Amino acid sequence: MKHIEALIDEGGEITVGAADGVECAATAADHHNTLVMLVRREGESVAALLKRLDRALGRYWATGETVDEVNSADD
């Protein structure tokens, strides 16, 4: 999980737990912005959720595209 490790090494943070009415989410943020917010899928292990978070962080750094499944979960 090299992208999560790099984020933390640079002073960023990740969280895993309930968020805005979602039973379980994983989020990643730097000093200024939330970069990725993922909703845990039915049957998804926490380890798989963290791997998905790591991949999404990698995509963010490559493209600048953020991911927000938490606020789009109601859509």
C-alpha positions, 0 to 999 in steps of 0.5 A: 500500500505504497500510496497510503504510506506516501500520503502518511509520510507527507503528513496526510491521513486516512480514516476508516469507519462510519461517515455521514450516515454511511456504515463504513467508509475509508477516506484519505486527505492531505493537509488541504483536501479530502482526496478519496472517500470510498464506501465499503461494499457489501461483503468487502473486507477492510483489507480489500477496502484499504487496497481500493483506497490505495489504488484510488490514491494512485489514480489521484496522483496520476490524474488529479481526479478525486473520488467521492463515493460517500456523498454520491451514495445517495444519488 
